[in-house]
Amino acid sequence: MLVSVCGGFISSADFDFPSAHISNGLIDATLYLPDADRGYYQGVRFDWSGVIPQLTYQGHSYFDKWNPNPYEAQLHDNIMGPVEEFTPLGYEEAQRGETFLKIGVGMLTKTFDKKYSFAERYPIQNAGKWTVKTAKSQVIFLHELTDDSGYGYIYTKTVKLTKGKPELVLEHRLKNIGQKIIETSVYNHNFFMIDNEPTNPNIKTSFPFDVAAEGKNWGTIAKTEKNAIHYTRALETGEFVYSDGLKGFGSSSKDYDILIQNLKSGAGVRITCDKPLDKFVYWACPSTACPEPYIKITAQPNDEVSWKIKYAFVVDK
């Protein structure tokens, strides 16, 4: 795997992993950088760019280590922040020993004749090339991959803090430079830990539509009421809440509008996107509560697609 880094503000002293620190005077954030040998995250589930272990605004913190398991670089969910996962390409067609694509990770080897599992540690066959450029208030990640399978892309993800505003923006561009169509979906897991508040009645998630949900521990620990998700009590060790499809959103990008609040501390964040929702998963454990909005991505050979997600941080004084 080849990685090149350009610019300044690179530091690993505080976190013992390759990292970058950015600030716009309102928000301060730390990002972990992709590195196959020394990187904090070396799993094959999530896109390696945009891992944020720390972000603060007005004395409030928004991300931290939520996973209680011992640290393992290749553990699939050993990751923090507003991290993204693309659904796999070519997995069903691949035979055992052949490869399939995970955008933001590379070409992986199919090791078993069974359904794809995000928890499997599929070997990386072709990791592509990462280039990282940093500045005072942004980090640009570029992942370029070409492969004999016919898949190829140039993926650019810019994580930047808006000047003069308490806002984080994730800008994406994906250019298909291969011979095969890229048709996938991508979601953000949003591992928020607002002021390290456990998942309990102080955590509220609201939407611009009346929301409904079914699944594990819905109607008991978690409840939907009009346009919001509430908790009746704190989640205990080993418990989780899960729905594989929140209901109520429409076909407009206006419904991709999520407000997550810590009612105890007053800190919150509003998430919006310029693409409509395709699917909406929700998952929570005792340390984090995660709305997971999906969008569709399609790029014919030589085509480029782009999308943008904004995080507006708020404090209710």
C-alpha positions as CSV (number, residue, x, y, z in Angstrom):
1,M,0.0,0.0,0.0
2,L,1.3,3.4,-0.9
3,V,0.5,6.5,1.1
4,S,1.8,10.0,0.6
5,V,1.1,13.0,2.9
6,C,1.3,16.7,1.8
7,G,1.0,19.9,3.8
8,G,1.2,20.7,7.5
9,F,-0.5,20.1,10.8
10,I,0.4,16.4,10.8
11,S,0.9,15.0,14.3
12,S,0.9,11.6,15.9
13,A,2.4,12.6,19.3
14,D,-0.9,12.9,21.1
15,F,-2.6,9.8,19.8
16,D,0.3,7.5,18.9
17,F,-1.2,7.1,15.4
18,P,-0.8,9.1,12.2
19,S,-3.2,12.0,12.7
20,A,-4.1,15.5,11.7
21,H,-5.5,18.4,13.8
22,I,-7.8,21.0,12.3
23,S,-9.6,24.1,13.7
24,N,-11.6,27.0,12.5
25,G,-11.4,28.9,15.8
26,L,-14.8,27.5,16.9
27,I,-14.4,23.7,16.4
28,D,-11.2,21.7,17.1
29,A,-11.0,18.2,15.7
30,T,-8.5,15.4,15.4
31,L,-8.5,12.9,12.5
32,Y,-6.8,9.6,12.1
33,L,-5.1,9.1,8.8
34,P,-5.1,5.9,6.6
35,D,-2.0,3.8,7.0
36,A,-1.8,0.1,6.4
37,D,1.0,-0.4,9.0
38,R,0.5,2.3,11.7
39,G,-3.0,3.5,11.2
40,Y,-5.5,3.3,14.0
41,Y,-8.1,1.6,11.8
42,Q,-7.0,-1.2,9.5
43,G,-10.3,-3.0,9.3
44,V,-12.1,-3.8,6.0
45,R,-15.6,-2.7,6.8
46,F,-15.4,1.1,6.9
47,D,-13.9,3.7,4.5
48,W,-10.5,4.5,5.9
49,S,-10.9,8.3,5.5
50,G,-12.5,10.6,7.9
51,V,-12.0,8.8,11.2
52,I,-12.5,11.5,14.0
53,P,-11.7,10.4,17.5
54,Q,-12.1,13.9,18.9
55,L,-14.2,17.0,18.1
56,T,-15.0,19.8,20.5
57,Y,-17.2,22.9,20.4
58,Q,-17.8,25.4,23.2
59,G,-16.4,22.9,25.7
60,H,-18.6,20.1,24.6
61,S,-17.2,16.8,23.1
62,Y,-18.9,14.8,20.4
63,F,-16.7,11.8,19.6
64,D,-14.7,9.3,21.6
65,K,-13.9,5.6,21.9
66,W,-17.3,4.0,22.2
67,N,-16.2,0.4,21.7
68,P,-15.6,-1.3,25.0
69,N,-13.6,-4.2,23.5
70,P,-9.8,-4.3,23.7
71,Y,-8.1,-2.3,20.9
72,E,-7.4,-4.3,17.7
73,A,-6.4,-2.4,14.5
74,Q,-8.2,-4.8,12.3
75,L,-11.5,-5.1,14.3
76,H,-14.3,-4.2,12.0
77,D,-15.8,-1.6,14.3
78,N,-12.7,-0.3,16.0
79,I,-13.5,3.2,14.7
80,M,-14.8,6.6,15.8
81,G,-16.6,9.5,14.4
82,P,-18.9,10.1,11.4
83,V,-17.5,7.1,9.5
84,E,-18.9,5.7,6.3
85,E,-19.3,2.2,4.8
86,F,-20.0,1.4,1.1
87,T,-21.9,-1.8,0.4
88,P,-19.6,-4.4,-1.4
89,L,-19.4,-4.6,-5.2
90,G,-18.9,-7.9,-7.0
91,Y,-19.2,-10.2,-3.9
92,E,-22.1,-12.3,-5.1
93,E,-20.4,-12.9,-8.5
94,A,-17.0,-13.7,-7.0
95,Q,-16.0,-17.3,-6.4
96,R,-14.0,-18.3,-3.3
97,G,-10.5,-17.0,-3.7
98,E,-11.6,-14.2,-6.1
99,T,-11.9,-10.6,-5.2
100,F,-14.7,-8.0,-4.6
101,L,-14.6,-4.3,-4.0
102,K,-15.1,-2.2,-0.9
103,I,-14.8,1.5,-1.8
104,G,-12.4,3.3,0.6
105,V,-10.7,0.0,1.5
106,G,-9.8,-1.8,-1.7
107,M,-10.1,-5.2,-3.4
108,L,-10.8,-7.9,-0.9
109,T,-10.5,-11.7,-1.2
110,K,-13.7,-13.8,-0.8
111,T,-12.7,-16.4,1.7
112,F,-16.0,-18.3,2.2
113,D,-19.0,-19.4,0.1
114,K,-21.5,-17.7,2.3
115,K,-23.3,-14.4,2.6
116,Y,-21.1,-11.2,2.9
117,S,-20.5,-10.3,6.6
118,F,-19.1,-6.9,7.6
119,A,-17.5,-8.6,10.6
120,E,-15.3,-10.9,8.5
121,R,-11.6,-10.0,8.1
122,Y,-11.3,-10.5,4.4
123,P,-7.7,-10.2,3.2
124,I,-6.9,-7.0,1.2
125,Q,-5.6,-8.0,-2.2
126,N,-5.3,-4.5,-3.7
127,A,-5.3,-1.6,-1.3
128,G,-4.9,1.1,-4.0
129,K,-3.0,4.3,-3.2
130,W,-3.9,6.9,-0.5
131,T,-2.8,10.5,-0.7
132,V,-3.6,12.9,2.2
133,K,-3.3,16.7,2.0
134,T,-3.8,18.8,5.2
135,A,-4.4,22.4,5.9
136,K,-5.4,24.4,9.0
137,S,-9.1,23.7,8.7
138,Q,-9.4,20.7,6.4
139,V,-8.0,17.4,5.4
140,I,-8.3,16.0,1.8
141,F,-8.2,12.2,1.4
142,L,-7.7,10.8,-2.1
143,H,-8.0,7.1,-2.8
144,E,-7.1,5.8,-6.3
145,L,-7.6,2.2,-7.3
146,T,-7.2,0.4,-10.6
147,D,-7.6,-3.4,-10.8
148,D,-7.7,-6.3,-13.3
149,S,-11.2,-7.0,-12.2
150,G,-12.5,-4.1,-14.2
151,Y,-13.2,-1.9,-11.1
152,G,-11.4,1.4,-10.8
153,Y,-12.1,4.7,-9.2
154,I,-10.7,8.0,-7.8
155,Y,-12.4,8.8,-4.5
156,T,-11.9,12.2,-2.9
157,K,-13.2,13.0,0.5
158,T,-12.7,16.4,2.0
159,V,-13.3,16.9,5.7
160,K,-13.5,20.6,6.4
161,L,-14.6,23.1,9.0
162,T,-16.6,26.0,7.6
163,K,-15.1,29.4,8.2
164,G,-16.9,31.4,10.9
165,K,-19.5,28.7,11.6
166,P,-19.7,25.7,14.0
167,E,-20.0,23.3,11.0
168,L,-18.2,20.2,9.7
169,V,-18.6,19.3,6.1
170,L,-17.9,16.0,4.4
171,E,-17.5,16.6,0.6
172,H,-17.3,13.5,-1.6
173,R,-16.4,12.9,-5.3
174,L,-16.3,9.5,-6.9
175,K,-15.0,9.1,-10.4
176,N,-15.4,5.7,-12.1
177,I,-12.1,5.1,-14.0
178,G,-12.8,1.3,-14.5
179,Q,-14.7,-0.7,-17.1
180,K,-17.5,-1.8,-14.7
181,I,-20.4,0.2,-13.5
182,I,-20.2,1.3,-9.8
183,E,-23.7,0.8,-8.3
184,T,-23.7,0.8,-4.5
185,S,-25.0,2.5,-1.4
186,V,-23.2,4.3,1.4
187,Y,-24.2,5.2,4.9
188,N,-22.7,7.1,7.8
189,H,-22.7,5.2,11.1
190,N,-22.5,8.4,13.2
191,F,-20.8,7.1,16.3
192,F,-21.8,10.1,18.5
193,M,-20.9,10.3,22.1
194,I,-22.1,13.8,23.0
195,D,-20.3,14.7,26.3
196,N,-19.8,11.0,26.8
197,E,-23.5,10.6,27.9
198,P,-24.6,7.0,28.0
199,T,-27.6,5.9,25.9
200,N,-30.5,6.9,28.2
201,P,-33.5,9.3,28.3
202,N,-31.1,12.2,27.9
203,I,-30.4,11.2,24.3
204,K,-33.0,12.3,21.7
205,T,-33.0,12.0,17.9
206,S,-35.4,14.0,15.9
207,F,-36.4,14.1,12.2
208,P,-38.6,16.3,9.9
209,F,-41.1,13.5,9.5
210,D,-43.1,11.3,11.8
211,V,-40.9,8.3,12.4
212,A,-41.8,4.6,13.0
213,A,-39.5,1.7,13.8
214,E,-39.6,-2.0,14.6
215,G,-36.9,-4.3,15.8
216,K,-34.8,-5.3,18.8
217,N,-36.0,-3.5,22.0
218,W,-38.3,-1.1,20.2
219,G,-41.4,-0.3,22.2
220,T,-39.6,-1.2,25.4
221,I,-36.2,0.6,25.8
222,A,-36.6,2.8,22.7
223,K,-39.8,4.4,21.5
224,T,-40.8,6.6,18.6
225,E,-43.1,9.5,19.3
226,K,-44.2,11.7,16.4
227,N,-40.9,12.9,14.8
228,A,-38.5,11.6,17.5
229,I,-36.8,8.6,19.1
230,H,-36.7,8.5,22.9
231,Y,-35.4,6.2,25.5
232,T,-37.4,4.9,28.5
233,R,-34.3,4.0,30.5
234,A,-30.5,3.5,30.1
235,L,-29.2,0.6,28.1
236,E,-27.4,-1.9,30.2
237,T,-24.2,-3.8,29.4
238,G,-24.9,-6.3,26.6
239,E,-28.1,-4.6,25.5
240,F,-28.7,-2.9,22.2
241,V,-31.4,-1.3,20.1
242,Y,-31.7,-2.1,16.4
243,S,-34.0,-1.4,13.5
244,D,-33.1,-2.3,9.9
245,G,-35.4,0.3,8.5
246,L,-36.9,3.4,10.0
247,K,-40.1,4.4,8.3
248,G,-41.7,7.8,7.5
249,F,-39.2,9.6,5.2
250,G,-40.0,10.6,1.6
251,S,-38.1,10.9,-1.6
252,S,-36.8,14.5,-1.0
253,S,-33.3,15.3,0.3
254,K,-35.2,17.5,2.8
255,D,-35.9,14.4,4.9
256,Y,-32.2,13.8,5.3
257,D,-32.2,16.1,8.3
258,I,-31.3,14.5,11.7
259,L,-31.0,16.3,15.1
260,I,-29.2,14.4,17.8
261,Q,-29.3,16.0,21.3
262,N,-27.9,15.5,24.7
263,L,-30.8,17.0,26.7
264,K,-28.7,17.0,29.9
265,S,-25.8,19.1,28.6
266,G,-27.6,21.0,25.9
267,A,-25.1,20.0,23.2
268,G,-26.4,18.6,19.9
269,V,-25.7,18.3,16.2
270,R,-27.9,18.6,13.1
271,I,-27.0,16.5,10.1
272,T,-28.2,17.3,6.5
273,C,-27.3,16.0,3.0
274,D,-27.9,17.0,-0.5
275,K,-29.1,13.5,-1.5
276,P,-32.4,11.7,-0.6
277,L,-32.5,8.9,1.8
278,D,-32.6,5.4,0.3
279,K,-32.7,3.5,3.6
280,F,-32.5,4.3,7.3
281,V,-31.0,1.9,9.9
282,Y,-30.8,2.7,13.6
283,W,-28.5,1.1,16.2
284,A,-27.5,1.9,19.8
285,C,-25.6,0.3,22.6
286,P,-24.9,1.6,26.1
287,S,-22.1,4.0,24.9
288,T,-23.4,5.4,21.6
289,A,-26.7,5.9,19.7
290,C,-26.4,5.9,15.9
291,P,-28.8,7.0,13.2
292,E,-27.4,5.4,10.0
293,P,-28.8,7.1,6.8
294,Y,-28.1,5.4,3.5
295,I,-28.0,7.0,0.0
296,K,-27.6,5.4,-3.4
297,I,-24.5,5.9,-5.6
298,T,-24.3,5.1,-9.3
299,A,-21.4,5.9,-11.6
300,Q,-21.1,4.6,-15.2
301,P,-17.5,4.2,-16.5
302,N,-15.9,7.7,-16.9
303,D,-18.7,9.3,-14.9
304,E,-18.3,11.2,-11.6
305,V,-20.8,11.6,-8.8
306,S,-20.6,13.9,-5.8
307,W,-22.5,14.4,-2.5
308,K,-22.1,16.5,0.6
309,I,-23.0,15.9,4.3
310,K,-23.1,18.8,6.8
311,Y,-22.9,18.7,10.6
312,A,-24.0,21.8,12.3
313,F,-23.1,21.8,16.0
314,V,-25.4,23.5,18.5
315,V,-25.4,24.3,22.2
316,D,-28.7,25.1,23.9
317,K,-27.7,27.4,26.7
